[in-house]
Each structure stands twice: as structure tokens, then as C-alpha cells.
């Protein structure tokens, strides 16, 4: 990737490159500075990533990285310069703390705001559209996950704007600003959905360690003021959806299926 990819936005927003460009699942990124402020320029043409930029602008730094400029596929946000990692914390004896940090950041994201909601928000039922076909094809725990998703989506509670991809790698250390979110998917639906993904992370080994899931369900339910049983229900539905996505990409869904089985067992299904 060359710097030319970013030239339009560098010129428009008066930016100075401040590191090497790189690619993530969400787009192409370049560390920059704007008037001395450390920032990150992200350019993406994927619709869900463009919608995520709209949502981050709407959040206005409450729970998410502050946005300095936004236009079409380009997003300029304050850069995280802190040295701590929630994934490292979770793997090294501070799992409870990492989960509580994510829950606190989600509180900020879920808080109501004045004015109209972004028009780009994706309804949660649409987000689950791949689970049904996968369940009909593969059966097993995917059928349990699909049935649970139908129950939950038919009875939404505390509907709000959702991050949609709330795992350890999407909450960064912004130093004095605290822990803030990046890379939202821009969904709207039941608040409980946003907590399921963190239970599946930061990696498979951590997520399926004996007793870990039951412990983190307890921690997250308390921190997020959720019913533990409903949190487990969302975990089953989400793990099934994650497996369906993995299957559609031609990859092995063993990790997601294992988490779905643990959640189903905890629910007595």
C-alpha cells in the first residue's frame, strides 16, 4: 500500500504522515498528525465500515475514539497512544478487569443522545440473516442457536444503538481519555447482544478454559446490569451466528461451535 492511497485526505485535512500505513479487516489506515495531534486516518469502501464512521461521529467521543473529521469513506480519529491491551490483561490474570472496562465503555456507547439516530444503522434481525440457512444445513447446536436467536429477536429489550463487534481488540487505551471503542458495525437492537462477543474473546483458548465462561457471565451480567440467563442466551445466539459467518467464509467454525455448546449446556439445552 502506498501513501498515495491517502493523498486526497492528507491534503484536505492538513495531515502529516506519522508512521507506516497498514491494513486491517476494517480498512486501510495511516498514522498521522493534525496540528500536532496524534491521529489515525482510516479509509474503507465497505458499507458497514462507512456506516461505522457515521456512527463514531454521532457518538462524539462518548465511549468511542473522538472523531476529528469525517467524509464519505474517510474517517480521521484521535489515535490511541496508551500502552495497555485488554487482550493481554485477559490472558494474564486480569480477565475480570478487562471485562468490566469493556462494559463501562459500552455504557457510554449505549447512552441515549438527543437528535435523530444515524440512518445507516442496521437492525439486529438483519444481522442474523445467515444463521437460519446455516442451521438448516448443518443442524446440531446451530439449530439451538437459531431457535434462541428467534426468541430473542422477537422479544427485544432495552433497544439502543449497538457497537456490534465489542471484543477486546476494539477497545483501546487512549491514556487520559480512558478506554474507548473503535470499529463499530453500526447496529440497533437489544442491548444484551453487545456483550456476547467479549465472552468469546480474546481468543479461543481463553474463552473455553474450564470455568472461564461461567465466571465472565457473572462478571459481565453484574457490570452491565443484565440477567445472567439472558446473557447466556445471547451468547448462544451470537456464537451460532459467528459459526455461520465462519462457514460462509469457508473456514473451520470449531471455536464458535465449542462456545455455543458450552452456552447451551449452561442453559440446560
C-alpha positions as CSV (number, residue, x, y, z in Angstrom):
1,X,0.0,0.0,0.0
2,X,1.4,3.4,-0.9
3,X,0.9,6.7,0.7
4,X,-0.9,7.8,-2.5
5,X,-4.0,5.9,-1.3
6,X,-4.4,8.6,1.4
7,X,-3.3,11.7,-0.5
8,X,-6.8,13.2,-1.0
9,X,-7.5,13.2,2.7
10,X,-3.9,14.3,3.7
11,X,-4.3,17.4,1.5
12,X,-7.9,18.1,2.5
13,X,-7.4,17.8,6.3
14,X,-3.9,19.2,6.5
15,X,-2.3,15.9,7.8
16,X,1.3,14.9,8.2
17,X,2.0,11.1,7.9
18,X,3.4,9.8,11.2
19,X,4.1,6.1,10.6
20,X,3.7,3.3,8.1
21,X,0.3,2.5,6.5
22,X,-1.3,-0.8,7.3
23,X,-4.4,-2.8,6.5
24,X,-7.0,-4.2,9.0
25,X,-10.2,-6.1,8.4
26,X,-12.0,-2.7,8.5
27,X,-10.0,-0.8,6.0
28,X,-6.7,0.9,5.2
29,X,-5.1,3.0,7.9
30,X,-2.3,5.6,8.2
31,X,-1.0,7.1,11.5
32,X,-0.9,10.9,11.0
33,X,-0.8,14.2,12.9
34,X,-3.1,17.1,12.6
35,X,-1.9,20.3,14.2
36,X,0.3,18.2,16.4
37,X,-2.4,15.9,17.5
38,X,-1.7,12.1,17.1
39,X,-4.5,10.8,14.8
40,X,-5.4,7.8,12.7
41,X,-6.7,8.2,9.1
42,X,-8.9,5.2,8.1
43,X,-10.2,4.8,4.5
44,X,-12.7,2.0,3.7
45,X,-15.1,1.3,0.9
46,X,-17.1,-1.5,2.7
47,X,-20.6,-0.3,3.5
48,X,-20.6,-1.5,7.1
49,X,-17.3,0.3,7.7
50,X,-18.6,3.6,6.2
51,X,-21.7,3.2,8.4
52,X,-19.3,2.7,11.4
53,X,-17.6,6.1,10.6
54,X,-21.0,7.8,10.6
55,X,-21.8,6.2,14.0
56,X,-18.5,7.2,15.5
57,X,-19.1,10.8,14.5
58,X,-22.6,10.6,16.1
59,X,-21.1,9.2,19.3
60,X,-19.0,12.3,19.6
61,X,-16.3,10.7,21.8
62,X,-18.7,9.4,24.4
63,X,-17.3,5.8,24.8
64,X,-15.6,5.9,21.4
65,X,-12.5,7.5,19.9
66,X,-13.1,11.2,19.2
67,X,-13.6,11.9,15.5
68,X,-11.6,14.9,14.1
69,X,-13.0,14.7,10.6
70,X,-15.3,12.5,8.5
71,X,-16.4,12.4,4.9
72,X,-17.7,9.5,2.8
73,X,-15.3,6.6,3.2
74,X,-12.7,8.5,5.2
75,X,-12.5,8.9,9.0
76,X,-9.9,10.8,11.0
77,X,-9.9,10.0,14.7
78,X,-7.7,10.6,17.7
79,X,-5.1,7.9,17.8
80,X,-4.8,5.6,20.8
81,X,-1.2,6.1,22.3
82,X,-1.6,4.2,25.6
83,X,0.4,1.0,26.1
84,X,-2.1,-1.3,27.8
85,X,-4.0,-4.1,26.0
86,X,-7.3,-5.6,27.2
87,X,-6.4,-8.9,25.4
88,X,-3.1,-9.1,27.4
89,X,-4.9,-8.3,30.6
90,X,-7.5,-11.0,30.0
91,X,-4.7,-13.6,29.3
92,X,-2.7,-12.6,32.3
93,X,-4.8,-12.7,35.4
94,X,-6.9,-9.6,34.8
95,X,-9.8,-11.1,32.9
96,X,-12.5,-9.6,35.2
97,X,-11.0,-6.2,35.0
98,X,-10.8,-6.3,31.2
99,X,-14.5,-7.4,31.0
100,X,-15.5,-4.5,33.3
101,X,-13.6,-2.0,31.2
102,X,-15.5,-3.1,28.1
103,X,-18.8,-2.9,29.9
104,X,-18.1,0.6,31.1
105,X,-17.2,1.7,27.6
106,X,-20.4,0.1,26.3
107,X,-22.4,2.1,28.9
108,X,-21.2,5.3,27.1
109,X,-22.0,3.9,23.7
110,X,-25.5,2.8,24.6
111,X,-26.4,6.0,26.4
112,X,-29.3,7.9,24.7
113,X,-28.4,11.1,22.8
114,X,-30.6,14.0,21.6
115,X,-31.5,14.3,18.0
116,X,-32.1,11.7,15.2
117,X,-30.4,8.4,15.0
118,X,-28.0,7.7,12.1
119,X,-29.9,6.5,9.1
120,X,-27.2,3.9,8.4
121,X,-28.0,1.7,11.5
122,X,-28.6,-2.0,10.6
123,X,-31.5,-3.7,12.5
124,X,-30.3,-6.7,14.5
125,X,-32.7,-9.2,12.8
126,X,-31.0,-8.4,9.5
127,X,-27.6,-9.0,11.1
128,X,-28.7,-12.6,11.9
129,X,-29.8,-13.5,8.4
130,X,-27.1,-16.1,7.8
131,X,-27.8,-18.1,10.9
132,X,-31.1,-19.7,9.7
133,X,-29.7,-21.2,6.4
134,X,-26.6,-22.5,8.3
135,X,-28.8,-24.1,10.9
136,X,-30.9,-25.8,8.3
137,X,-27.8,-27.1,6.5
138,X,-25.7,-28.2,9.4
139,X,-28.1,-28.8,12.3
140,X,-26.7,-29.6,15.8
141,X,-26.0,-26.7,18.1
142,X,-26.6,-24.3,15.2
143,X,-30.3,-25.2,15.4
144,X,-30.3,-24.4,19.1
145,X,-28.6,-21.1,18.4
146,X,-31.1,-20.3,15.6
147,X,-34.1,-21.1,17.8
148,X,-32.7,-18.9,20.6
149,X,-32.0,-16.1,18.2
150,X,-35.6,-16.1,17.0
151,X,-36.9,-16.0,20.6
152,X,-34.6,-13.1,21.5
153,X,-35.2,-11.1,18.3
154,X,-38.9,-11.5,18.8
155,X,-38.7,-10.0,22.3
156,X,-36.2,-7.2,22.2
157,X,-35.4,-5.3,25.4
158,X,-33.6,-2.0,26.0
159,X,-33.3,-1.3,22.3
160,X,-30.4,1.0,21.6
161,X,-27.6,1.8,19.2
162,X,-25.0,-1.1,19.4
163,X,-21.3,-1.3,18.7
164,X,-21.8,-4.7,17.0
165,X,-18.3,-6.0,17.4
166,X,-17.4,-5.5,21.1
167,X,-14.3,-7.6,21.6
168,X,-11.1,-6.9,23.4
169,X,-9.2,-5.6,20.3
170,X,-11.8,-2.9,19.6
171,X,-11.4,-1.1,22.9
172,X,-8.1,0.8,23.1
173,X,-6.0,2.6,25.7
174,X,-6.4,6.3,25.0
175,X,-4.4,7.4,28.0
176,X,-6.1,10.3,29.9
177,X,-9.2,9.8,27.8
178,X,-9.6,6.2,29.1
179,X,-10.6,3.1,27.2
180,X,-12.6,3.9,24.1
181,X,-14.1,1.9,21.2
182,X,-13.1,1.8,17.6
183,X,-14.5,-0.1,14.5
184,X,-18.2,-0.3,15.3
185,X,-20.6,-2.1,12.9
186,X,-23.5,0.2,13.5
187,X,-26.4,-1.9,14.6
188,X,-29.6,-1.2,16.5
189,X,-31.4,-3.7,18.7
190,X,-31.4,-5.4,22.1
191,X,-28.6,-4.1,24.4
192,X,-27.7,-7.6,25.5
193,X,-26.3,-8.5,22.1
194,X,-23.3,-6.2,22.6
195,X,-21.9,-8.2,25.5
196,X,-21.9,-11.7,23.9
197,X,-18.8,-11.2,21.7
198,X,-16.5,-10.3,24.6
199,X,-17.3,-13.6,26.2
200,X,-15.9,-15.3,23.1
201,X,-12.6,-13.4,23.3
202,X,-9.8,-12.5,23.4
203,X,-9.0,-15.9,21.9
204,X,-10.4,-19.4,21.8
205,X,-8.1,-20.9,24.4
206,X,-9.0,-18.2,26.9
207,X,-12.7,-18.3,26.1
208,X,-13.1,-22.1,26.6
209,X,-10.8,-22.5,29.6
210,X,-12.6,-24.5,32.3
211,X,-14.9,-22.3,34.4
212,X,-14.0,-19.2,32.5
213,X,-17.3,-18.7,30.7
214,X,-19.4,-19.1,33.8
215,X,-17.1,-16.7,35.7
216,X,-17.3,-14.0,33.0
217,X,-21.0,-14.3,32.6
218,X,-21.3,-13.5,36.3
219,X,-18.8,-10.6,36.0
220,X,-20.4,-9.1,32.8
221,X,-24.0,-9.6,34.0
222,X,-23.2,-7.7,37.2
223,X,-21.2,-4.9,35.4
224,X,-23.8,-4.4,32.7
225,X,-26.9,-4.9,34.9
226,X,-28.1,-7.9,32.8
227,X,-29.8,-11.1,33.7
228,X,-27.2,-13.9,33.6
229,X,-29.6,-16.3,31.8
230,X,-30.4,-13.8,29.1
231,X,-26.7,-13.0,28.6
232,X,-26.1,-16.7,28.1
233,X,-29.0,-16.8,25.6
234,X,-27.4,-14.0,23.6
235,X,-24.1,-15.8,23.8
236,X,-25.6,-19.0,22.4
237,X,-27.3,-17.0,19.6
238,X,-24.1,-15.0,18.8
239,X,-21.8,-18.0,18.9
240,X,-24.0,-19.7,16.4
241,X,-24.0,-16.6,14.2
242,X,-20.2,-16.4,14.4
243,X,-20.0,-20.1,13.3
244,X,-22.4,-19.3,10.4
245,X,-20.2,-16.5,9.2
246,X,-17.1,-18.7,9.5
247,X,-18.7,-21.4,7.5
248,X,-19.7,-18.9,4.8
249,X,-16.1,-17.9,4.5
250,X,-15.0,-21.5,4.0
251,X,-13.2,-21.7,7.4
252,X,-13.4,-24.0,10.4
253,X,-16.1,-22.9,12.9
254,X,-14.9,-25.2,15.7
255,X,-14.2,-22.4,18.2
256,X,-17.5,-20.7,17.8
257,X,-19.3,-24.1,17.9
258,X,-17.5,-25.1,21.1
259,X,-18.6,-21.8,22.8
260,X,-22.1,-22.4,21.6
261,X,-22.1,-25.9,23.1
262,X,-20.9,-24.6,26.4
263,X,-23.5,-21.9,26.5
264,X,-26.3,-24.4,25.6
265,X,-25.1,-26.7,28.3
266,X,-25.2,-23.8,30.9
267,X,-28.7,-23.1,29.8
268,X,-29.7,-26.8,30.1
269,X,-30.4,-27.2,26.4
